[in-house]
Amino acid sequence: MAAQIIDGKAIAERIRAEIREKSDGLARKGVRPGLAVILVGEDPPSVLYVNSKEKTAAEVGFTSKVLRMPEDTTQRELIAEIRRLNADTEIHGILVQMPLPKHLDEKAAMDEVDPDKDVDGLHVINAGRLAAGIPCLAPCTPKGVIELLKRCDVPMKGSNAVVVGRSNLVGKPVAQLLLAEHATVTICHSRTRDLADITRRADILVVAIRQKNFITGDMIKPGAAVIDVGINRVDGKVVGDVDFDAAREVAGAITPMPGGVGRMTVAMLLSNTVDAAERSLA
């Protein structure tokens, strides 16, 4: 029997409705969640992505600011803008849109963001908090993966979870979040031996390596939950890291690409922002 298709779009819409309720509740207390996005230059995908974030933030009742800075912005100017937003009490979340122009230091920019306003969850302090099990703003895509599993009633406690990919953006943090849910976690990467033997033991398989159709049907345990985080463009189409057609005949549940994890990333950005606004009241 074919796998359950995990509808990330529908789940993200329900989450946005919940965030709107939280936002309205905060507004009644005199606080409106504020999200600021810094966009340097005119990278077309970044412009589209930022415009989408701005629209979605407004839909859930946030104050949304997009600071558009020219391509030739200096590091000093960028850091000054980040510091200004750090001090702005009406802004609870700050996102520096990546990639930055090549002459700018992305890590230095991220290090300037107040960790309590780092709604991307990428600051080294938030990475440390996550590793130590301290409440923090977690990276949006990994947080979205966990939310998908929860809302589809996929049991994590005691499950064997395999993460293919060890990036700081997805692989490592999603493994830490799975550990926090009491899963037994294995991280695989390009030097892992007998990868298929390991993935076939996974009750939960998360794949984030950016190699099209890398995970085939015979690498999946029957009935497993498969979360495909990969985004690969092939002949004008977007495909994942998992061979979807083959995998859906084996898996118990699977995310499509597109329509799976991607919508959850923006939803978790909004979730982190409203959480940061709530913490500002403490």
PAZAPA-4460 file (N, C-alpha, C; in steps of 0.05 Angstrom, whole numbers, plus 32768, in hexadecimal, padded with zeros to 4 digits):
% residues 282
    n_x    n_y    n_z   ca_x   ca_y   ca_z    c_x    c_y    c_z   seq   type   mol
   8011   7FE8   8000   8000   8000   8000   8012   8019   8000     1      M     A
   800A   802D   7FF0   801A   8045   7FED   801A   8055   8007     2      A     A
   802F   8064   800C   8033   8073   8024   8020   808A   8027     3      A     A
   801B   8092   8040   800D   80AA   8046   801E   80C2   803C     4      Q     A
   8012   80D4   802D   8021   80EB   8024   801E   8101   8039     5      I     A
   8034   810A   8044   8033   811F   8059   8030   813A   804C     6      I     A
   801A   8146   8050   8013   8160   8042   801E   8177   8052     7      D     A
   8036   817F   804C   8042   8195   805A   8033   81B0   8057     8      G     A
   8028   81B3   8040   8019   81CC   803B   8001   81CF   804E     9      K     A
   7FF1   81B9   8050   7FDA   81BA   8062   7FE1   81BD   807F    10      A     A
   7FF6   81AF   8087   7FFF   81B1   80A3   8009   81CD   80A9    11      I     A
   8018   81D9   8096   8023   81F4   809A   800C   8208   809C    12      A     A
   7FF7   8204   808D   7FE0   8216   808F   7FD2   8215   80AA    13      E     A
   7FD0   81FC   80B5   7FC5   81FA   80D0   7FD7   8207   80E5    14      R     A
   7FF1   8205   80E2   8003   8211   80F4   8001   8230   80F3    15      I     A
   7FFE   823A   80DA   7FFC   8257   80D7   7FE2   8262   80E5    16      R     A
   7FCD   8252   80E4   7FB4   825A   80F2   7FB9   825A   8110    17      A     A
   7FC8   8247   811A   7FCE   8247   8137   7FE0   825E   813F    18      E     A
   7FF3   8265   812D   8004   827C   8133   7FF4   8296   8133    19      I     A
   7FE1   8298   8121   7FD0   82B0   8120   7FC1   82B3   813B    20      R     A
   7FB7   829D   8146   7FAA   829E   8160   7FBD   82A8   8176    21      E     A
   7FD5   829E   8176   7FE9   82A6   8189   7FF0   82C4   8186    22      K     A
   7FF2   82CC   816C   7FF9   82E8   8166   7FE3   82FA   8170    23      S     A
   7FCA   82F3   816B   7FB3   8303   8174   7FB3   8305   8193    24      D     A
   7FB9   82EE   81A0   7FBB   82EE   81BD   7FD0   8301   81C8    25      G     A
   7FE7   8302   81BB   7FFC   8314   81C3   7FF4   8331   81BE    26      L     A
   7FE6   8336   81A7   7FDE   8351   81A1   7FCB   835C   81B7    27      A     A
   7FBB   834A   81C2   7FA9   8353   81D8   7FB9   835A   81F1    28      R     A
   7FD1   8351   81F3   7FE3   8358   8209   7FF5   836F   8203    29      K     A
   7FF1   837B   81EB   8001   8392   81E3   801A   838B   81D4    30      G     A
   801D   8372   81CC   8035   836A   81BD   802E   835E   81A2    31      V     A
   8039   836A   818D   8034   835E   8173   804F   8352   8169    32      R     A
   8050   8338   8163   8069   832C   815B   8075   833B   8143    33      P     A
   808E   8341   8145   809C   8350   8130   80B2   8340   8123    34      G     A
   80B1   833E   8108   80C5   832F   80F9   80D3   8342   80E6    35      L     A
   80ED   8344   80E7   80FD   8354   80D5   810F   8342   80C4    36      A     A
   810E   8347   80AA   811F   8339   8097   8132   834C   8089    37      V     A
   814B   8346   8089   815F   8357   807B   8166   8349   8061    38      I     A
   8161   8358   804B   8167   834E   8030   817C   8360   8024    39      L     A
   8193   8354   801E   81A9   8364   8012   81AB   835B   7FF4    40      V     A
   81A8   836F   7FE2   81AA   8369   7FC6   818F   8360   7FBA    41      G     A
   8190   8356   7FA2   8178   834F   7F93   8178   8333   7F88    42      E     A
   8183   8320   7F97   8183   8304   7F8F   8166   82FC   7F8A    43      D     A
   815F   82F4   7F71   8142   82EF   7F6B   8135   82DA   7F7E    44      P     A
   8140   82C3   7F83   8133   82B0   7F95   812F   82BC   7FB1    45      P     A
   8143   82CB   7FBB   8141   82D7   7FD5   812B   82EC   7FD6    46      S     A
   8129   82FC   7FC1   8114   8310   7FC0   80F8   8303   7FC1    47      V     A
   80F4   82ED   7FB2   80DB   82DF   7FB2   80D5   82D4   7FCE    48      L     A
   80EA   82C8   7FDA   80E6   82BB   7FF4   80E0   82CF   8009    49      Y     A
   80ED   82E6   8009   80E8   82FB   801C   80CC   8307   8019    50      V     A
   80C4   830B   8000   80A9   8315   7FFB   8094   8302   8006    51      N     A
   8099   82E8   8003   8086   82D4   800D   8085   82D5   802C    52      S     A
   809D   82D7   8038   809E   82D9   8056   808F   82F2   8060    53      K     A
   8092   8308   8052   8085   8321   805A   8067   831E   8059    54      E     A
   805D   8312   8043   8040   830E   8040   8035   82FB   8055    55      K     A
   8044   82E5   805A   803A   82D1   806D   803B   82DC   8089    56      T     A
   804F   82EC   8090   8051   82F8   80AB   8039   830B   80AF    57      A     A
   8031   831A   809B   801B   832C   809E   8001   831C   80A2    58      A     A
   7FFF   8305   8095   7FE6   82F5   8097   7FE2   82EA   80B3    59      E     A
   7FF7   82E6   80C2   7FF4   82DC   80DD   7FF6   82F2   80F3    60      V     A
   7FF4   830B   80E9   7FF1   8321   80FC   800B   832D   8106    61      G     A
   8021   8327   80F9   803B   8331   8102   8040   834D   80F7    62      F     A
   8051   835C   8105   805D   8374   80F9   8075   836A   80E9    63      T     A
   8075   8370   80D0   808A   8366   80BE   809A   837C   80B1    64      S     A
   80B4   837B   80B3   80C5   838F   80A7   80D9   8381   8095    65      K     A
   80DC   838B   807C   80F1   8381   806B   8104   8398   8065    66      V     A
   811D   8395   806D   8131   83AA   8069   8142   83A2   8051    67      L     A
   813D   83B0   803B   814B   83AA   8022   8164   83BC   8021    68      R     A
   817B   83AF   8020   8194   83BD   801F   81A2   83B8   8004    69      M     A
   81B0   83CC   7FF9   81BC   83C8   7FDF   81D2   83B3   7FDE    70      P     A
   81D7   83AA   7FC6   81EB   8395   7FC1   8206   839C   7FCD    71      E     A
   820D   83B6   7FCC   8228   83BE   7FD5   8229   83C6   7FF2    72      D     A
   8215   83BD   8002   8215   83C1   801F   822F   83B6   802B    73      T     A
   823B   83C5   803D   8254   83BC   804A   824D   83AB   8062    74      T     A
   8261   839C   806C   825D   838B   8084   8256   839D   809C    75      Q     A
   8263   83B4   809D   825E   83C6   80B3   8241   83D0   80B3    76      R     A
   8237   83D7   809B   821B   83E0   8098   8207   83CA   80A0    77      E     A
   820D   83B2   8097   81FB   839B   809D   81FA   8396   80BB    78      L     A
   8211   8395   80C8   8212   8390   80E4   8204   83A6   80F4    79      I     A
   8207   83BF   80EB   81FA   83D5   80F8   81DB   83D2   80F7    80      A     A
   81D1   83C8   80E1   81B4   83C4   80DE   81AB   83AD   80F0    81      E     A
   81BB   8398   80F1   81B3   8382   8103   81B3   838B   8120    82      I     A
   81C6   839A   8128   81C7   83A4   8143   81B0   83B6   814A    83      R     A
   81A8   83C6   8136   8191   83D8   813A   8177   83C7   813F    84      R     A
   8174   83B1   8130   815D   83A0   8133   815F   8391   814E    85      L     A
   8177   8389   8156   817A   837C   8170   816F   838D   8187    86      N     A
   8172   83A8   8184   816A   83BA   8199   814D   83C3   8196    87      A     A
   8140   83BC   8180   8124   83C4   817B   8111   83B2   818A    88      D     A
   8103   83BC   819E   80F2   83AB   81AF   80D9   83A2   81A0    89      T     A
   80D3   83AE   8189   80BB   83A6   817A   80C2   838F   8166    90      E     A
   80DB   8388   8164   80E4   8372   8153   80EC   835B   8164    91      I     A
   80DF   8344   8160   80E4   832C   816F   80F4   8317   815F    92      H     A
   80F3   8319   8145   8102   8307   8134   8111   8315   811E    93      G     A
   812A   830D   811B   813B   8319   8106   8145   8302   80F4    94      I     A
   8142   8307   80DA   814C   82F3   80C6   815D   8302   80B2    95      L     A
   8176   82F9   80AF   8187   8304   809A   8185   82F0   8082    96      V     A
   8179   82FA   806D   8174   82E8   8056   818F   82E0   8049    97      Q     A
   8192   82C5   8046   81A9   82BA   8038   81A2   82B1   801C    98      M     A
   81B4   82B1   8009   81D0   82B9   800D   81D4   82D7   800C    99      P     A
   81E9   82E0   801A   81F1   82FC   8019   8204   82FF   8001   100      L     A
   8207   8317   7FF6   821C   831C   7FE2   8237   8312   7FEB   101      P     A
   8247   8309   7FD8   8260   82FB   7FDE   8273   830B   7FEF   102      K     A
   8272   8325   7FEE   8286   8336   7FFD   827E   8338   801A   103      H     A
   8267   832D   8022   825E   832E   803E   8263   8314   804C   104      L     A
   8269   8315   8066   826F   82FD   8076   8255   82F5   8083   105      D     A
   8249   82DE   807A   8230   82D5   8084   8231   82CD   80A1   106      E     A
   8246   82BF   80A9   8248   82B6   80C5   824B   82CE   80D8   107      K     A
   825A   82E1   80D0   825D   82F9   80E1   8242   8307   80E4   108      A     A
   8233   8308   80CF   8218   8314   80D0   8206   8305   80E3   109      A     A
   8206   82EA   80E0   81F5   82DA   80F1   81FD   82DC   810E   110      M     A
   8216   82DE   8114   8220   82E0   812F   8217   82FA   813D   111      D     A
   8210   830E   812D   8207   8327   8138   81E9   8327   8141   112      E     A
   81DA   8314   8137   81BD   8313   813D   81BA   830A   815A   113      V     A
   81A9   8319   8169   81A3   8311   8185   8198   82F4   8184   114      D     A
   81A4   82E1   8193   819B   82C5   8192   817D   82C3   8199   115      P     A
   8172   82D5   81A9   8156   82D3   81B1   8144   82DE   819B   116      D     A
   8150   82EA   8186   8141   82F3   816F   8148   82E4   8156   117      K     A
   8159   82D0   8159   8163   82C0   8142   814E   82AB   813A   118      D     A
   813A   82B4   812B   8124   82A2   8124   812B   828E   810F   119      V     A
   8142   8291   8103   814D   827C   80F1   8158   8265   8101   120      D     A
   815F   826A   811B   816A   8256   812C   8186   824E   8125   121      G     A
   8196   8260   8118   81B0   8259   810E   81C7   8264   811E   122      L     A
   81C2   8275   8131   81D7   8281   8142   81E5   826B   8151   123      H     A
   81FF   826E   8155   820F   8259   8162   8205   8255   817F   124      V     A
   81FA   8269   818C   81EF   8266   81A7   81D6   8255   81A6   125      I     A
   81C5   8258   8192   81AE   8247   8190   81B6   822B   8189   126      N     A
   81CB   8228   8179   81D5   820D   8173   81DE   81FF   818C   127      A     A
   81EC   820E   819D   81F5   8203   81B7   81DE   81FC   81C9   128      G     A
   81CA   820E   81CA   81B3   8209   81DB   81A4   81EF   81D2   129      R     A
   81A2   81ED   81B8   8194   81D5   81AD   81A3   81BC   81B4   130      L     A
   81BE   81BC   81B1   81CE   81A5   81B8   81CD   819E   81D5   131      A     A
   81CA   81B3   81E6   81C9   81AE   8203   81AD   81A9   820E   132      A     A
   8199   81A9   81FC   817E   81A4   8205   8171   81BC   8213   133      G     A
   817C   81D4   820E   8171   81EC   821A   815C   81F8   8207   134      I     A
   8145   8201   8211   8131   820E   81FF   813E   8224   81EE   135      P     A
   8138   8223   81D4   8144   8236   81C2   8133   8239   81A9   136      C     A
   813B   824C   8198   812F   824F   817D   813E   823B   816B   137      L     A
   8130   8226   8163   813C   8210   8153   813B   8217   8136   138      A     A
   814E   820D   8126   814E   8212   8109   8133   820A   80FD   139      P     A
   8129   821A   80EA   810E   8217   80E0   8108   81FC   80D2   140      C     A
   8119   81F4   80C0   8114   81DC   80B1   8114   81C3   80C3   141      T     A
   8129   81C0   80D4   8128   81A9   80E7   8110   81A9   80F9   142      P     A
   8109   81C1   8103   80F1   81C3   8114   80D8   81BB   8105   143      K     A
   80D7   81C2   80EB   80C0   81BB   80DA   80BF   819D   80D6   144      G     A
   80D5   8190   80D4   80D6   8172   80D1   80C9   8165   80E9   145      V     A
   80D1   816E   8101   80C6   8162   811A   80A8   8168   811B   146      I     A
   809F   8180   8114   8083   8186   8115   8073   8175   8102   147      E     A
   807E   8170   80EA   8070   815E   80D7   806C   8142   80E3   148      L     A
   8081   8137   80F0   8080   811D   80FC   806B   811C   8112   149      L     A
   806B   8131   8123   8057   8132   8139   803B   8133   812E   150      K     A
   8036   8144   811B   801B   8148   8111   8010   8131   8100   151      R     A
   8023   8120   80F8   801A   8108   80E9   801B   80EF   80FB   152      C     A
   801E   80F4   8116   801E   80DF   812A   8032   80CA   8125   153      D     A
   804A   80D2   811B   8060   80C0   8118   806F   80BE   8133   154      V     A
   806F   80A6   813F   807D   80A4   8159   809B   80A8   8157   155      P     A
   80A6   80B9   8167   80C2   80BE   8168   80D0   80B0   8180   156      M     A
   80C2   80B0   8196   80CE   80A4   81AE   80D5   8087   81AA   157      K     A
   80EE   8080   81AD   80F7   8065   81A9   80FB   805C   818D   158      G     A
   80F5   806D   8179   80F8   8066   815D   8115   8068   8154   159      S     A
   811C   8058   8140   8136   805B   8133   8134   8070   811E   160      N     A
   8142   8086   8121   8141   809C   810E   815C   809E   8100   161      A     A
   815C   80A0   80E6   8175   80A4   80D7   8173   80BE   80C8   162      V     A
   8188   80CF   80CB   818A   80E8   80BD   81A0   80E6   80A9   163      V     A
   819A   80EA   808F   81AE   80E9   807A   81B5   8106   8073   164      V     A
   81CD   810E   807C   81D6   812A   807A   81DE   8135   8095   165      G     A
   81F4   8144   8096   81FE   814E   80AF   8204   816C   80AF   166      R     A
   81F4   817A   809F   81F8   8197   809E   81F0   81A5   80B8   167      S     A
   81FB   81BC   80BD   81F3   81CC   80D4   81D7   81D7   80D1   168      N     A
   81CE   81D9   80B8   81B3   81E5   80B3   819D   81D1   80B8   169      L     A
   81A1   81B7   80B0   818C   81A3   80B2   8195   818A   80C1   170      V     A
   81A9   817D   80B7   81B0   8162   80C2   81B5   8161   80E0   171      G     A
   81C8   8171   80E9   81CE   8171   8106   81B7   817A   8117   172      K     A
   81AA   8191   8111   8194   8199   8123   817C   8186   8123   173      P     A
   8176   817A   810C   815F   8168   810C   8165   814F   811C   174      V     A
   817E   8146   811B   8186   8130   812C   8183   8136   8149   175      A     A
   818B   814F   8151   8189   8157   816D   816C   8159   8176   176      Q     A
   815B   8163   8164   813E   8165   816A   8132   8149   816D   177      L     A
   813A   8136   815C   8130   811B   815E   8139   810E   8178   178      L     A
   8152   8113   8180   815C   810A   819A   814B   8115   81B1   179      L     A
   8143   812E   81AF   8133   813A   81C3   8117   812D   81C5   180      A     A
   810E   8121   81AF   80F5   8112   81AF   80F9   80F5   81B6   181      E     A
   8111   80EE   81BF   8118   80D3   81C9   811A   80BE   81B4   182      H     A
   8120   80C7   819B   8127   80B4   8186   8144   80AB   8189   183      A     A
   814A   8094   817E   8166   808B   817C   8170   8093   8160   184      T     A
   8185   80A4   815F   818B   80B2   8147   81A7   80AA   813C   185      V     A
   81A7   80A5   8122   81C0   80A0   8113   81C2   80B6   80FD   186      T     A
   81DA   80C2   80FC   81DF   80D6   80E7   81F1   80C9   80D2   187      I     A
   81E9   80CB   80B9   81F9   80C0   80A3   8202   80D7   8091   188      C     A
   8217   80D2   8082   8223   80E7   8070   8232   80D9   8059   189      H     A
   8241   80E9   804B   824E   80E0   8032   8262   80CA   8037   190      S     A
   826C   80C7   804F   8280   80B3   8055   8275   809B   8065   191      R     A
   825B   809A   8067   824F   8084   8076   8250   806B   8065   192      T     A
   8259   8055   8072   825B   803B   8064   8240   802D   8067   193      R     A
   8239   801E   8052   8221   800E   8051   8208   801F   8059   194      D     A
   8205   8036   804B   81F0   8048   8051   81D4   803B   804F   195      L     A
   81D0   802B   803A   81B6   801F   8036   81AF   800C   804D   196      A     A
   81C2   7FFF   8058   81BE   7FED   806E   81B4   7FFC   8087   197      D     A
   81BE   8014   808A   81B6   8025   80A1   819A   8031   809C   198      I     A
   8196   803C   8084   817C   8048   807F   8165   8034   8080   199      T     A
   816A   801B   8079   8155   8007   807A   814D   8000   8096   200      R     A
   815B   8009   80AA   8154   8004   80C6   8143   801B   80D2   201      R     A
   8140   8030   80C3   8134   8049   80CD   8116   8047   80CE   202      A     A
   810B   804D   80E6   80EE   8052   80E8   80E7   806D   80DE   203      D     A
   80FA   8080   80E1   80F8   809B   80D7   8111   80A1   80C7   204      I     A
   810D   80AA   80AF   8124   80B0   809D   8122   80CC   8093   205      L     A
   8135   80DD   809B   8136   80F9   8093   814E   80FD   8080   206      V     A
   8148   8107   8069   815D   8109   8054   8162   8126   804C   207      V     A
   817B   8130   804F   8181   814C   8049   819E   814D   803E   208      A     A
   81A1   8145   8025   81BD   8145   801A   81BF   8153   7FFF   209      I     A
   81A8   815B   7FF4   81A7   8169   7FDA   81B3   8158   7FC3   210      R     A
   81AB   813F   7FC2   81B2   812D   7FAB   8198   8120   7FA1   211      Q     A
   8190   8127   7F8A   8176   811F   7F80   8173   8100   7F80   212      K     A
   815B   80F8   7F8A   8153   80DC   7F8A   8169   80C9   7F95   213      N     A
   8178   80D3   7FA9   818E   80C3   7FB4   8184   80AB   7FC3   214      F     A
   816E   80AF   7FD2   8163   8099   7FE2   814E   808A   7FD1   215      I     A
   8153   8071   7FCC   8141   8061   7FBB   812F   8050   7FCC   216      T     A
   811B   8044   7FBF   8107   8035   7FCE   8113   801E   7FDE   217      G     A
   8128   8011   7FD3   8134   7FFA   7FE1   8146   8002   7FF8   218      D     A
   8148   801C   7FFE   8158   8025   8014   8146   802C   802C   219      M     A
   812C   8027   802A   8118   8030   803E   810B   8018   804B   220      I     A
   8109   8019   8065   80FB   8005   8075   80DD   8006   806F   221      K     A
   80D0   7FF0   8069   80B3   7FF1   8065   80A4   7FFE   807D   222      P     A
   8093   8011   8076   8084   801E   808B   8091   8036   8098   223      G     A
   80AA   803D   8090   80B9   8053   809C   80AC   806E   8094   224      A     A
   80B1   8082   80A5   80AA   809E   809F   80C2   80AA   8091   225      A     A
   80BE   80B5   8079   80D4   80C0   806A   80D0   80DE   8066   226      V     A
   80E3   80EE   8070   80E1   810B   806D   80F7   8114   805B   227      I     A
   80F0   811F   8044   8102   8127   802F   8106   8145   8030   228      D     A
   811E   814E   8039   8124   816A   803B   8132   8175   8022   229      V     A
   813B   8164   8011   814B   816C   7FFA   813C   817D   7FE6   230      G     A
   8149   8190   7FDA   813E   81A0   7FC5   8152   81A0   7FAE   231      I     A
   814B   8194   7F98   815C   8192   7F80   814C   8199   7F67   232      N     A
   8158   81AA   7F57   814A   81B2   7F3E   8155   81A2   7F27   233      R     A
   8142   8194   7F1A   8149   8183   7F03   8136   8189   7EEC   234      V     A
   8141   8193   7ED6   8131   8199   7EBE   8119   81AB   7EC5   235      D     A
   811E   81BF   7ED5   8109   81D2   7EDC   80F5   81C9   7EF2   236      G     A
   80F9   81B0   7EFC   80E8   81A6   7F11   80F8   81A3   7F2B   237      K     A
   80E9   81A4   7F41   80F5   81A0   7F5B   80F1   8184   7F65   238      V     A
   8106   8176   7F6B   8104   815B   7F75   8114   8159   7F8F   239      V     A
   810F   8144   7F9F   811C   8141   7FB9   8134   812F   7FB8   240      G     A
   813D   8127   7FCF   8153   8115   7FD2   814A   80F8   7FD1   241      D     A
   812F   80F4   7FD3   8124   80D9   7FD4   8115   80D4   7FB9   242      V     A
   8119   80BC   7FAF   810A   80B4   7F97   80ED   80AF   7FA0   243      D     A
   80DC   80C4   7F9D   80C2   80C4   7FA9   80B0   80AD   7F9F   244      F     A
   80AF   80A9   7F85   809D   8094   7F7A   80A4   8079   7F85   245      D     A
   80BE   8073   7F87   80C6   8059   7F92   80C2   8057   7FB0   246      A     A
   80C9   806D   7FBD   80C7   806D   7FDB   80AB   806B   7FE5   247      A     A
   8098   8077   7FD7   807C   8077   7FE1   8070   805B   7FE1   248      R     A
   807B   8049   7FD2   8071   802E   7FD1   807C   801D   7FE8   249      E     A
   808F   8028   7FF7   809B   8019   800D   8095   8027   8028   250      V     A
   8097   8042   8029   8095   8051   8041   8078   8050   804C   251      A     A
   8076   8056   8066   805C   8059   8073   8051   8075   806F   252      G     A
   8063   8089   806F   805C   80A5   806C   8074   80B3   805F   253      A     A
   806E   80C6   804E   8084   80D3   803F   807C   80F0   8038   254      I     A
   8090   8102   8038   808B   811D   802F   8090   811F   8011   255      T     A
   8080   812D   8002   8085   8132   7FE6   8099   8149   7FE3   256      P     A
   80A3   814D   7FCB   80B4   8164   7FC5   80AC   816E   7FA9   257      M     A
   80A0   8186   7FA7   8099   8199   7FBC   8080   8191   7FCB   258      P     A
   8079   81A1   7FDF   8060   819D   7FEE   8064   818F   8009   259      G     A
   807D   818B   8011   8083   817E   802A   808F   8190   803F   260      G     A
   80A9   818E   8042   80B7   819D   8057   80B8   81BB   8052   261      V     A
   80BA   81C3   8039   80BF   81DF   8032   80AB   81F2   803F   262      G     A
   8091   81EC   803E   807D   81FD   804A   8080   8200   8068   263      R     A
   808B   81EB   8074   808F   81EA   8091   80A5   81FD   809A   264      M     A
   80B8   8202   8089   80CE   8213   8090   80C5   8230   8097   265      T     A
   80B4   823B   8086   80A9   8256   808A   8097   8255   80A3   266      V     A
   8087   8240   80A6   8075   823E   80BD   8085   823E   80D7   267      A     A
   809C   8231   80D7   80AC   8230   80EF   80BA   824A   80F4   268      M     A
   80C0   8259   80DF   80CB   8274   80E2   80B7   8286   80F1   269      L     A
   809D   8283   80E9   8088   8292   80F7   8085   8288   8114   270      L     A
   8087   826E   8117   8084   8263   8132   809A   826D   8145   271      S     A
   80B3   826D   813A   80C9   8278   814A   80C5   8295   8152   272      N     A
   80BA   82A4   813F   80B5   82C1   8144   80A1   82C5   815A   273      T     A
   808B   82B7   8158   8076   82BA   816D   8080   82B0   8188   274      V     A
   8091   829B   8188   809D   8291   81A1   80AF   82A6   81AD   275      D     A
   80BF   82B3   819C   80D1   82C8   81A5   80C2   82E0   81B1   276      A     A
   80AB   82E6   81A4   809A   82FC   81AF   808E   82F4   81CA   277      A     A
   8086   82DB   81CD   807B   82D2   81E7   8091   82D3   81FD   278      E     A
   80A9   82CC   81F6   80BF   82CC   8209   80C6   82E9   8211   279      R     A
   80C1   82FB   8200   80C8   8317   8206   80B6   8322   821D   280      S     A
   80A0   8315   8222   808E   831D   8238   8097   8312   8253   281      L     A
   80A8   82FE   8252   80B0   82F1   826B   80C1   8303   827D   282      A     A
***
